[in-house]
Amino acid sequence: MAVFTAAGSPLRARAVCEAMDVQIAPDHVNNVRLKLKRLAESGILIETEQGLFTRPRP
């Protein structure tokens, strides 16, 4: 969540991987994308456009 707080704009899964110092490999990016989608489904994040995730505004 700190990645989204510091970003200030919606992020893609690849950018989240880069911010967390995770290796940029297709498997890693896909795993992060799936986790971001699950967080969006539970209301913790929102998907503003397809593939762009951010924290909801209070």
C-alpha positions in Angstrom: 0.0 0.0 0.0 3.0 2.3 0.6 3.7 2.1 -3.1 0.3 3.6 -4.0 0.6 6.2 -1.3 3.9 7.4 -2.6 2.9 7.3 -6.3 0.1 9.8 -6.4 -1.2 8.4 -9.7 -2.6 5.0 -10.8 0.0 2.3 -11.3 0.3 -0.8 -13.6 1.5 -4.1 -12.2 5.0 -3.7 -13.8 5.4 -0.3 -12.0 4.4 -1.9 -8.7 7.0 -4.6 -9.3 9.7 -2.0 -10.0 8.7 0.0 -6.9 8.9 -3.2 -4.7 12.2 -4.3 -6.3 10.7 -7.5 -7.6 12.3 -9.0 -10.7 10.6 -7.8 -13.9 9.7 -11.2 -15.3 6.4 -12.2 -16.9 5.5 -14.6 -14.1 6.2 -12.0 -11.4 4.2 -9.2 -13.2 1.3 -11.6 -13.7 1.3 -12.6 -10.0 1.3 -9.0 -8.9 -1.5 -8.2 -11.4 -3.6 -11.0 -10.0 -3.1 -9.7 -6.4 -3.9 -6.2 -7.5 -7.2 -7.5 -9.1 -8.1 -9.3 -5.9 -7.4 -6.2 -3.8 -9.7 -4.2 -6.3 -12.4 -6.8 -5.9 -12.3 -6.5 -2.1 -12.4 -2.7 -2.3 -8.9 -2.0 -1.0 -7.8 -0.7 -4.4 -9.8 0.5 -7.4 -9.1 -0.1 -11.1 -9.5 3.2 -12.8 -8.9 1.8 -16.3 -8.0 -1.7 -17.4 -4.7 -2.5 -15.7 -4.4 0.8 -13.8 -4.8 0.5 -10.0 -4.9 3.2 -7.3 -6.2 3.7 -3.7 -9.8 4.9 -3.4 -10.2 8.5 -2.4 -11.8 9.0 1.0 
